[in-house]
Amino acid sequence: KVYQVYVWEAYPGRRAQLIESASTAQPLHEKLGASVGINVDQMGRVHYLMSFDTWGDWAKFQDADPTDEVSAFFAEFYSNPPGKLVEVYSVTRVD
């Protein structure tokens, strides 16, 4: 498995909105081929985790043209974001 993780830090009082936005994005990314998990760590940061069976599947996802629905979602999201992106990383599961 291949994982791409986006770590978000919510602005004060807006964590619920950040989680709601992640939940809205989840089916959009799943339609493009990702499996999505939404997690909150002990510091309250939201981890938006997308997984793929292989690096080839990840590459197909990266090459996919965003749908109008995805573009509209991100235009609205970034017009007044509920948090800031603080870290992005990719990992490969080894077991």
Biopython code that builds the backbone (N, CA, C, O; Angstrom):
import numpy as np
from Bio.PDB.StructureBuilder import StructureBuilder

atoms = [
    (1, "LYS", "N", (0.836, -1.193, 0.000)),
    (1, "LYS", "CA", (0.000, 0.000, 0.000)),
    (1, "LYS", "C", (0.875, 1.249, 0.000)),
    (1, "LYS", "O", (1.983, 1.269, 0.535)),
    (2, "VAL", "N", (0.335, 2.272, -0.613)),
    (2, "VAL", "CA", (0.981, 3.582, -0.663)),
    (2, "VAL", "C", (0.023, 4.576, -0.016)),
    (2, "VAL", "O", (-1.177, 4.563, -0.293)),
    (3, "TYR", "N", (0.554, 5.424, 0.835)),
    (3, "TYR", "CA", (-0.267, 6.413, 1.529)),
    (3, "TYR", "C", (0.258, 7.810, 1.252)),
    (3, "TYR", "O", (1.466, 8.048, 1.261)),
    (4, "GLN", "N", (-0.658, 8.726, 1.006)),
    (4, "GLN", "CA", (-0.312, 10.138, 0.909)),
    (4, "GLN", "C", (-1.122, 10.826, 1.998)),
    (4, "GLN", "O", (-2.347, 10.718, 2.040)),
    (5, "VAL", "N", (-0.419, 11.535, 2.877)),
    (5, "VAL", "CA", (-1.052, 12.109, 4.058)),
    (5, "VAL", "C", (-0.894, 13.625, 4.052)),
    (5, "VAL", "O", (0.196, 14.158, 3.847)),
    (6, "TYR", "N", (-2.010, 14.297, 4.281)),
    (6, "TYR", "CA", (-2.044, 15.753, 4.409)),
    (6, "TYR", "C", (-2.434, 16.061, 5.849)),
    (6, "TYR", "O", (-3.496, 15.642, 6.310)),
    (7, "VAL", "N", (-1.587, 16.784, 6.555)),
    (7, "VAL", "CA", (-1.839, 17.110, 7.957)),
    (7, "VAL", "C", (-2.278, 18.569, 8.046)),
    (7, "VAL", "O", (-1.567, 19.479, 7.619)),
    (8, "TRP", "N", (-3.458, 18.765, 8.607)),
    (8, "TRP", "CA", (-4.064, 20.094, 8.714)),
    (8, "TRP", "C", (-4.179, 20.501, 10.172)),
    (8, "TRP", "O", (-4.491, 19.684, 11.038)),
    (9, "GLU", "N", (-3.925, 21.766, 10.427)),
    (9, "GLU", "CA", (-4.116, 22.357, 11.749)),
    (9, "GLU", "C", (-5.281, 23.334, 11.636)),
    (9, "GLU", "O", (-5.218, 24.308, 10.885)),
    (10, "ALA", "N", (-6.337, 23.063, 12.385)),
    (10, "ALA", "CA", (-7.531, 23.909, 12.310)),
    (10, "ALA", "C", (-7.261, 25.274, 12.935)),
    (10, "ALA", "O", (-6.506, 25.397, 13.900)),
    (11, "TYR", "N", (-7.888, 26.283, 12.369)),
    (11, "TYR", "CA", (-7.864, 27.592, 13.004)),
    (11, "TYR", "C", (-8.741, 27.534, 14.248)),
    (11, "TYR", "O", (-9.656, 26.713, 14.315)),
    (12, "PRO", "N", (-8.480, 28.391, 15.239)),
    (12, "PRO", "CA", (-9.228, 28.332, 16.495)),
    (12, "PRO", "C", (-10.744, 28.270, 16.274)),
    (12, "PRO", "O", (-11.327, 29.073, 15.544)),
    (13, "GLY", "N", (-11.351, 27.288, 16.932)),
    (13, "GLY", "CA", (-12.800, 27.135, 16.881)),
    (13, "GLY", "C", (-13.342, 26.534, 15.595)),
    (13, "GLY", "O", (-14.557, 26.486, 15.404)),
    (14, "ARG", "N", (-12.458, 26.071, 14.705)),
    (14, "ARG", "CA", (-12.937, 25.609, 13.388)),
    (14, "ARG", "C", (-12.585, 24.145, 13.076)),
    (14, "ARG", "O", (-12.648, 23.729, 11.919)),
    (15, "ARG", "N", (-12.220, 23.371, 14.093)),
    (15, "ARG", "CA", (-11.867, 21.972, 13.835)),
    (15, "ARG", "C", (-13.055, 21.193, 13.271)),
    (15, "ARG", "O", (-12.880, 20.408, 12.339)),
    (16, "ALA", "N", (-14.244, 21.389, 13.808)),
    (16, "ALA", "CA", (-15.422, 20.672, 13.302)),
    (16, "ALA", "C", (-15.654, 20.994, 11.825)),
    (16, "ALA", "O", (-16.006, 20.110, 11.044)),
    (17, "GLN", "N", (-15.459, 22.240, 11.446)),
    (17, "GLN", "CA", (-15.625, 22.636, 10.045)),
    (17, "GLN", "C", (-14.548, 21.983, 9.173)),
    (17, "GLN", "O", (-14.830, 21.578, 8.045)),
    (18, "LEU", "N", (-13.327, 21.881, 9.684)),
    (18, "LEU", "CA", (-12.253, 21.235, 8.935)),
    (18, "LEU", "C", (-12.575, 19.758, 8.713)),
    (18, "LEU", "O", (-12.378, 19.240, 7.613)),
    (19, "ILE", "N", (-13.065, 19.083, 9.739)),
    (19, "ILE", "CA", (-13.439, 17.674, 9.612)),
    (19, "ILE", "C", (-14.608, 17.522, 8.649)),
    (19, "ILE", "O", (-14.638, 16.582, 7.854)),
    (20, "GLU", "N", (-15.563, 18.428, 8.712)),
    (20, "GLU", "CA", (-16.695, 18.396, 7.780)),
    (20, "GLU", "C", (-16.212, 18.567, 6.335)),
    (20, "GLU", "O", (-16.690, 17.879, 5.433)),
    (21, "SER", "N", (-15.280, 19.471, 6.122)),
    (21, "SER", "CA", (-14.729, 19.668, 4.774)),
    (21, "SER", "C", (-14.009, 18.411, 4.294)),
    (21, "SER", "O", (-14.141, 18.021, 3.134)),
    (22, "ALA", "N", (-13.252, 17.782, 5.180)),
    (22, "ALA", "CA", (-12.563, 16.541, 4.818)),
    (22, "ALA", "C", (-13.578, 15.461, 4.450)),
    (22, "ALA", "O", (-13.374, 14.709, 3.496)),
    (23, "SER", "N", (-14.655, 15.388, 5.200)),
    (23, "SER", "CA", (-15.706, 14.405, 4.914)),
    (23, "SER", "C", (-16.383, 14.678, 3.578)),
    (23, "SER", "O", (-16.808, 13.745, 2.897)),
    (24, "THR", "N", (-16.485, 15.930, 3.201)),
    (24, "THR", "CA", (-17.057, 16.292, 1.899)),
    (24, "THR", "C", (-16.094, 15.925, 0.773)),
    (24, "THR", "O", (-16.524, 15.473, -0.288)),
    (25, "ALA", "N", (-14.799, 16.115, 0.997)),
    (25, "ALA", "CA", (-13.795, 15.794, -0.025)),
    (25, "ALA", "C", (-13.626, 14.291, -0.219)),
    (25, "ALA", "O", (-13.259, 13.842, -1.305)),
    (26, "GLN", "N", (-13.887, 13.524, 0.812)),
    (26, "GLN", "CA", (-13.643, 12.077, 0.764)),
    (26, "GLN", "C", (-14.277, 11.385, -0.445)),
    (26, "GLN", "O", (-13.552, 10.729, -1.193)),
    (27, "PRO", "N", (-15.591, 11.495, -0.679)),
    (27, "PRO", "CA", (-16.157, 10.786, -1.839)),
    (27, "PRO", "C", (-15.657, 11.330, -3.179)),
    (27, "PRO", "O", (-15.633, 10.601, -4.171)),
    (28, "LEU", "N", (-15.261, 12.594, -3.215)),
    (28, "LEU", "CA", (-14.720, 13.165, -4.453)),
    (28, "LEU", "C", (-13.404, 12.483, -4.820)),
    (28, "LEU", "O", (-13.177, 12.136, -5.979)),
    (29, "HIS", "N", (-12.542, 12.295, -3.823)),
    (29, "HIS", "CA", (-11.261, 11.630, -4.065)),
    (29, "HIS", "C", (-11.449, 10.130, -4.314)),
    (29, "HIS", "O", (-10.711, 9.525, -5.091)),
    (30, "GLU", "N", (-12.431, 9.546, -3.654)),
    (30, "GLU", "CA", (-12.680, 8.116, -3.862)),
    (30, "GLU", "C", (-13.157, 7.843, -5.290)),
    (30, "GLU", "O", (-12.820, 6.811, -5.870)),
    (31, "LYS", "N", (-13.936, 8.762, -5.855)),
    (31, "LYS", "CA", (-14.369, 8.606, -7.253)),
    (31, "LYS", "C", (-13.176, 8.611, -8.206)),
    (31, "LYS", "O", (-13.241, 8.031, -9.289)),
    (32, "LEU", "N", (-12.088, 9.267, -7.802)),
    (32, "LEU", "CA", (-10.884, 9.347, -8.638)),
    (32, "LEU", "C", (-9.907, 8.203, -8.367)),
    (32, "LEU", "O", (-8.856, 8.125, -9.004)),
    (33, "GLY", "N", (-10.249, 7.307, -7.417)),
    (33, "GLY", "CA", (-9.431, 6.123, -7.203)),
    (33, "GLY", "C", (-8.714, 6.000, -5.875)),
    (33, "GLY", "O", (-8.020, 5.008, -5.654)),
    (34, "ALA", "N", (-8.851, 6.960, -4.985)),
    (34, "ALA", "CA", (-8.202, 6.880, -3.678)),
    (34, "ALA", "C", (-9.138, 6.219, -2.668)),
    (34, "ALA", "O", (-10.359, 6.310, -2.788)),
    (35, "SER", "N", (-8.555, 5.557, -1.680)),
    (35, "SER", "CA", (-9.289, 5.181, -0.474)),
    (35, "SER", "C", (-8.907, 6.236, 0.552)),
    (35, "SER", "O", (-7.731, 6.578, 0.679)),
    (36, "VAL", "N", (-9.880, 6.752, 1.284)),
    (36, "VAL", "CA", (-9.622, 7.903, 2.150)),
    (36, "VAL", "C", (-9.933, 7.577, 3.606)),
    (36, "VAL", "O", (-10.939, 6.939, 3.917)),
    (37, "GLY", "N", (-9.050, 8.027, 4.488)),
    (37, "GLY", "CA", (-9.273, 7.966, 5.924)),
    (37, "GLY", "C", (-9.081, 9.354, 6.508)),
    (37, "GLY", "O", (-8.222, 10.113, 6.061)),
    (38, "ILE", "N", (-9.883, 9.677, 7.506)),
    (38, "ILE", "CA", (-9.783, 10.975, 8.179)),
    (38, "ILE", "C", (-9.508, 10.685, 9.648)),
    (38, "ILE", "O", (-10.286, 9.995, 10.308)),
    (39, "ASN", "N", (-8.405, 11.212, 10.155)),
    (39, "ASN", "CA", (-7.967, 10.912, 11.517)),
    (39, "ASN", "C", (-7.588, 12.201, 12.231)),
    (39, "ASN", "O", (-7.203, 13.187, 11.602)),
    (40, "VAL", "N", (-7.704, 12.177, 13.556)),
    (40, "VAL", "CA", (-7.282, 13.311, 14.381)),
    (40, "VAL", "C", (-6.226, 12.798, 15.350)),
    (40, "VAL", "O", (-6.444, 11.798, 16.033)),
    (41, "ASP", "N", (-5.078, 13.480, 15.412)),
    (41, "ASP", "CA", (-4.012, 13.042, 16.307)),
    (41, "ASP", "C", (-4.167, 13.659, 17.695)),
    (41, "ASP", "O", (-5.085, 14.442, 17.941)),
    (42, "GLN", "N", (-3.254, 13.293, 18.600)),
    (42, "GLN", "CA", (-3.326, 13.740, 19.990)),
    (42, "GLN", "C", (-3.150, 15.249, 20.138)),
    (42, "GLN", "O", (-3.457, 15.806, 21.192)),
    (43, "MET", "N", (-2.661, 15.911, 19.097)),
    (43, "MET", "CA", (-2.505, 17.364, 19.138)),
    (43, "MET", "C", (-3.687, 18.077, 18.496)),
    (43, "MET", "O", (-3.709, 19.306, 18.424)),
    (44, "GLY", "N", (-4.679, 17.302, 18.025)),
    (44, "GLY", "CA", (-5.870, 17.887, 17.426)),
    (44, "GLY", "C", (-5.749, 18.174, 15.944)),
    (44, "GLY", "O", (-6.657, 18.751, 15.346)),
    (45, "ARG", "N", (-4.621, 17.772, 15.337)),
    (45, "ARG", "CA", (-4.452, 17.993, 13.904)),
    (45, "ARG", "C", (-5.229, 16.932, 13.125)),
    (45, "ARG", "O", (-5.345, 15.785, 13.559)),
    (46, "VAL", "N", (-5.750, 17.329, 11.984)),
    (46, "VAL", "CA", (-6.519, 16.419, 11.140)),
    (46, "VAL", "C", (-5.590, 15.843, 10.074)),
    (46, "VAL", "O", (-4.932, 16.582, 9.343)),
    (47, "HIS", "N", (-5.548, 14.515, 9.999)),
    (47, "HIS", "CA", (-4.753, 13.810, 8.994)),
    (47, "HIS", "C", (-5.712, 13.282, 7.933)),
    (47, "HIS", "O", (-6.555, 12.428, 8.211)),
    (48, "TYR", "N", (-5.575, 13.795, 6.724)),
    (48, "TYR", "CA", (-6.383, 13.344, 5.588)),
    (48, "TYR", "C", (-5.505, 12.373, 4.822)),
    (48, "TYR", "O", (-4.559, 12.776, 4.145)),
    (49, "LEU", "N", (-5.827, 11.087, 4.933)),
    (49, "LEU", "CA", (-4.978, 10.028, 4.419)),
    (49, "LEU", "C", (-5.617, 9.395, 3.190)),
    (49, "LEU", "O", (-6.745, 8.906, 3.244)),
    (50, "MET", "N", (-4.888, 9.409, 2.092)),
    (50, "MET", "CA", (-5.352, 8.730, 0.885)),
    (50, "MET", "C", (-4.447, 7.530, 0.652)),
    (50, "MET", "O", (-3.224, 7.645, 0.720)),
    (51, "SER", "N", (-5.056, 6.370, 0.377)),
    (51, "SER", "CA", (-4.254, 5.172, 0.146)),
    (51, "SER", "C", (-4.530, 4.592, -1.232)),
    (51, "SER", "O", (-5.606, 4.749, -1.809)),
    (52, "PHE", "N", (-3.500, 3.911, -1.732)),
    (52, "PHE", "CA", (-3.521, 3.307, -3.064)),
    (52, "PHE", "C", (-2.831, 1.953, -2.958)),
    (52, "PHE", "O", (-1.919, 1.778, -2.150)),
    (53, "ASP", "N", (-3.265, 0.999, -3.770)),
    (53, "ASP", "CA", (-2.668, -0.335, -3.713)),
    (53, "ASP", "C", (-1.218, -0.344, -4.175)),
    (53, "ASP", "O", (-0.403, -1.094, -3.638)),
    (54, "THR", "N", (-0.886, 0.481, -5.165)),
    (54, "THR", "CA", (0.474, 0.499, -5.721)),
    (54, "THR", "C", (0.871, 1.934, -6.060)),
    (54, "THR", "O", (0.028, 2.831, -6.097)),
    (55, "TRP", "N", (2.158, 2.138, -6.305)),
    (55, "TRP", "CA", (2.618, 3.450, -6.769)),
    (55, "TRP", "C", (2.011, 3.769, -8.126)),
    (55, "TRP", "O", (1.768, 4.936, -8.432)),
    (56, "GLY", "N", (1.762, 2.752, -8.943)),
    (56, "GLY", "CA", (1.111, 2.968, -10.237)),
    (56, "GLY", "C", (-0.293, 3.525, -10.077)),
    (56, "GLY", "O", (-0.706, 4.407, -10.830)),
    (57, "ASP", "N", (-1.037, 3.007, -9.085)),
    (57, "ASP", "CA", (-2.377, 3.537, -8.807)),
    (57, "ASP", "C", (-2.296, 4.979, -8.313)),
    (57, "ASP", "O", (-3.125, 5.815, -8.674)),
    (58, "TRP", "N", (-1.286, 5.263, -7.483)),
    (58, "TRP", "CA", (-1.080, 6.633, -7.006)),
    (58, "TRP", "C", (-0.801, 7.557, -8.189)),
    (58, "TRP", "O", (-1.329, 8.667, -8.249)),
    (59, "ALA", "N", (0.031, 7.098, -9.135)),
    (59, "ALA", "CA", (0.373, 7.913, -10.308)),
    (59, "ALA", "C", (-0.862, 8.188, -11.163)),
    (59, "ALA", "O", (-1.026, 9.300, -11.666)),
    (60, "LYS", "N", (-1.726, 7.198, -11.334)),
    (60, "LYS", "CA", (-2.966, 7.401, -12.092)),
    (60, "LYS", "C", (-3.826, 8.464, -11.428)),
    (60, "LYS", "O", (-4.412, 9.310, -12.103)),
    (61, "PHE", "N", (-3.900, 8.420, -10.104)),
    (61, "PHE", "CA", (-4.669, 9.415, -9.358)),
    (61, "PHE", "C", (-4.085, 10.809, -9.580)),
    (61, "PHE", "O", (-4.822, 11.768, -9.808)),
    (62, "GLN", "N", (-2.757, 10.916, -9.513)),
    (62, "GLN", "CA", (-2.093, 12.208, -9.702)),
    (62, "GLN", "C", (-2.319, 12.756, -11.101)),
    (62, "GLN", "O", (-2.424, 13.967, -11.291)),
    (63, "ASP", "N", (-2.394, 11.857, -12.085)),
    (63, "ASP", "CA", (-2.567, 12.271, -13.479)),
    (63, "ASP", "C", (-4.016, 12.554, -13.854)),
    (63, "ASP", "O", (-4.280, 13.142, -14.903)),
    (64, "ALA", "N", (-4.955, 12.145, -13.010)),
    (64, "ALA", "CA", (-6.376, 12.322, -13.325)),
    (64, "ALA", "C", (-6.735, 13.805, -13.342)),
    (64, "ALA", "O", (-6.296, 14.575, -12.488)),
    (65, "ASP", "N", (-7.530, 14.184, -14.316)),
    (65, "ASP", "CA", (-8.028, 15.557, -14.359)),
    (65, "ASP", "C", (-9.101, 15.718, -13.291)),
    (65, "ASP", "O", (-9.995, 14.879, -13.186)),
    (66, "PRO", "N", (-9.027, 16.782, -12.500)),
    (66, "PRO", "CA", (-10.066, 16.971, -11.484)),
    (66, "PRO", "C", (-11.422, 17.218, -12.145)),
    (66, "PRO", "O", (-11.519, 17.899, -13.166)),
    (67, "THR", "N", (-12.445, 16.657, -11.550)),
    (67, "THR", "CA", (-13.790, 16.882, -12.064)),
    (67, "THR", "C", (-14.224, 18.303, -11.726)),
    (67, "THR", "O", (-13.602, 18.968, -10.896)),
    (68, "ASP", "N", (-15.286, 18.763, -12.366)),
    (68, "ASP", "CA", (-15.837, 20.083, -12.034)),
    (68, "ASP", "C", (-16.240, 20.131, -10.567)),
    (68, "ASP", "O", (-16.105, 21.162, -9.909)),
    (69, "GLU", "N", (-16.737, 19.000, -10.060)),
    (69, "GLU", "CA", (-17.155, 18.922, -8.661)),
    (69, "GLU", "C", (-15.962, 19.123, -7.724)),
    (69, "GLU", "O", (-16.070, 19.830, -6.722)),
    (70, "VAL", "N", (-14.835, 18.506, -8.048)),
    (70, "VAL", "CA", (-13.621, 18.660, -7.241)),
    (70, "VAL", "C", (-13.119, 20.100, -7.316)),
    (70, "VAL", "O", (-12.764, 20.689, -6.295)),
    (71, "SER", "N", (-13.089, 20.659, -8.508)),
    (71, "SER", "CA", (-12.631, 22.044, -8.677)),
    (71, "SER", "C", (-13.507, 23.014, -7.902)),
    (71, "SER", "O", (-12.998, 23.936, -7.265)),
    (72, "ALA", "N", (-14.820, 22.815, -7.948)),
    (72, "ALA", "CA", (-15.748, 23.688, -7.223)),
    (72, "ALA", "C", (-15.549, 23.551, -5.718)),
    (72, "ALA", "O", (-15.570, 24.547, -4.994)),
    (73, "PHE", "N", (-15.357, 22.323, -5.245)),
    (73, "PHE", "CA", (-15.134, 22.111, -3.812)),
    (73, "PHE", "C", (-13.908, 22.886, -3.339)),
    (73, "PHE", "O", (-13.971, 23.612, -2.347)),
    (74, "PHE", "N", (-12.783, 22.729, -4.057)),
    (74, "PHE", "CA", (-11.559, 23.383, -3.604)),
    (74, "PHE", "C", (-11.611, 24.899, -3.758)),
    (74, "PHE", "O", (-11.005, 25.617, -2.962)),
    (75, "ALA", "N", (-12.312, 25.393, -4.751)),
    (75, "ALA", "CA", (-12.471, 26.847, -4.884)),
    (75, "ALA", "C", (-13.193, 27.403, -3.664)),
    (75, "ALA", "O", (-12.798, 28.431, -3.113)),
    (76, "GLU", "N", (-14.252, 26.719, -3.245)),
    (76, "GLU", "CA", (-14.993, 27.174, -2.061)),
    (76, "GLU", "C", (-14.158, 26.996, -0.800)),
    (76, "GLU", "O", (-14.111, 27.889, 0.047)),
    (77, "PHE", "N", (-13.500, 25.848, -0.671)),
    (77, "PHE", "CA", (-12.695, 25.556, 0.514)),
    (77, "PHE", "C", (-11.609, 26.609, 0.716)),
    (77, "PHE", "O", (-11.452, 27.134, 1.818)),
    (78, "TYR", "N", (-10.863, 26.919, -0.336)),
    (78, "TYR", "CA", (-9.750, 27.860, -0.207)),
    (78, "TYR", "C", (-10.190, 29.322, -0.159)),
    (78, "TYR", "O", (-9.366, 30.197, 0.108)),
    (79, "SER", "N", (-11.469, 29.605, -0.411)),
    (79, "SER", "CA", (-11.939, 30.986, -0.280)),
    (79, "SER", "C", (-12.008, 31.408, 1.191)),
    (79, "SER", "O", (-11.926, 32.597, 1.498)),
    (80, "ASN", "N", (-12.158, 30.440, 2.097)),
    (80, "ASN", "CA", (-12.190, 30.715, 3.535)),
    (80, "ASN", "C", (-11.820, 29.425, 4.269)),
    (80, "ASN", "O", (-12.679, 28.808, 4.900)),
    (81, "PRO", "N", (-10.559, 29.015, 4.194)),
    (81, "PRO", "CA", (-10.177, 27.719, 4.748)),
    (81, "PRO", "C", (-10.320, 27.662, 6.270)),
    (81, "PRO", "O", (-10.035, 28.640, 6.961)),
    (82, "PRO", "N", (-10.766, 26.505, 6.793)),
    (82, "PRO", "CA", (-10.918, 26.355, 8.235)),
    (82, "PRO", "C", (-9.616, 25.983, 8.943)),
    (82, "PRO", "O", (-9.598, 25.820, 10.163)),
    (83, "GLY", "N", (-8.540, 25.849, 8.192)),
    (83, "GLY", "CA", (-7.265, 25.494, 8.788)),
    (83, "GLY", "C", (-6.151, 25.666, 7.781)),
    (83, "GLY", "O", (-6.367, 26.084, 6.643)),
    (84, "LYS", "N", (-4.936, 25.328, 8.237)),
    (84, "LYS", "CA", (-3.786, 25.442, 7.335)),
    (84, "LYS", "C", (-3.106, 24.087, 7.209)),
    (84, "LYS", "O", (-3.056, 23.302, 8.156)),
    (85, "LEU", "N", (-2.592, 23.838, 6.026)),
    (85, "LEU", "CA", (-1.847, 22.618, 5.752)),
    (85, "LEU", "C", (-0.460, 22.770, 6.363)),
    (85, "LEU", "O", (0.262, 23.714, 6.042)),
    (86, "VAL", "N", (-0.084, 21.840, 7.247)),
    (86, "VAL", "CA", (1.197, 21.971, 7.943)),
    (86, "VAL", "C", (2.214, 20.908, 7.543)),
    (86, "VAL", "O", (3.405, 21.054, 7.816)),
    (87, "GLU", "N", (1.745, 19.833, 6.894)),
    (87, "GLU", "CA", (2.682, 18.775, 6.517)),
    (87, "GLU", "C", (2.047, 17.884, 5.454)),
    (87, "GLU", "O", (0.841, 17.636, 5.472)),
    (88, "VAL", "N", (2.867, 17.412, 4.539)),
    (88, "VAL", "CA", (2.442, 16.440, 3.528)),
    (88, "VAL", "C", (3.548, 15.402, 3.425)),
    (88, "VAL", "O", (4.727, 15.745, 3.343)),
    (89, "TYR", "N", (3.164, 14.139, 3.429)),
    (89, "TYR", "CA", (4.164, 13.104, 3.230)),
    (89, "TYR", "C", (3.545, 11.879, 2.577)),
    (89, "TYR", "O", (2.334, 11.669, 2.638)),
    (90, "SER", "N", (4.390, 11.078, 1.953)),
    (90, "SER", "CA", (3.986, 9.819, 1.342)),
    (90, "SER", "C", (4.772, 8.702, 2.009)),
    (90, "SER", "O", (5.954, 8.860, 2.316)),
    (91, "VAL", "N", (4.108, 7.570, 2.233)),
    (91, "VAL", "CA", (4.764, 6.413, 2.838)),
    (91, "VAL", "C", (4.322, 5.149, 2.116)),
    (91, "VAL", "O", (3.264, 5.108, 1.487)),
    (92, "THR", "N", (5.151, 4.126, 2.220)),
    (92, "THR", "CA", (4.829, 2.813, 1.683)),
    (92, "THR", "C", (4.743, 1.836, 2.847)),
    (92, "THR", "O", (5.637, 1.776, 3.691)),
    (93, "ARG", "N", (3.669, 1.084, 2.879)),
    (93, "ARG", "CA", (3.516, 0.063, 3.918)),
    (93, "ARG", "C", (4.456, -1.095, 3.598)),
    (93, "ARG", "O", (4.510, -1.547, 2.454)),
    (94, "VAL", "N", (5.194, -1.580, 4.590)),
    (94, "VAL", "CA", (6.195, -2.607, 4.338)),
    (94, "VAL", "C", (5.836, -3.973, 4.917)),
    (94, "VAL", "O", (6.570, -4.934, 4.685)),
    (95, "ASP", "N", (4.749, -4.094, 5.653)),
    (95, "ASP", "CA", (4.401, -5.422, 6.188)),
    (95, "ASP", "C", (3.242, -6.037, 5.450)),
    (95, "ASP", "O", (2.823, -7.149, 5.773)),
]
sb = StructureBuilder()
sb.init_structure("model")
sb.init_model(0)
sb.init_chain("A")
sb.init_seg("    ")
for serial, (resi, resn, name, xyz) in enumerate(atoms, 1):
    if name == "N":
        sb.init_residue(resn, " ", resi, " ")
    sb.init_atom(name, np.array(xyz, "f"), 0.0, 1.0, " ", f" {name:<3s}", serial, name[0])
structure = sb.get_structure()
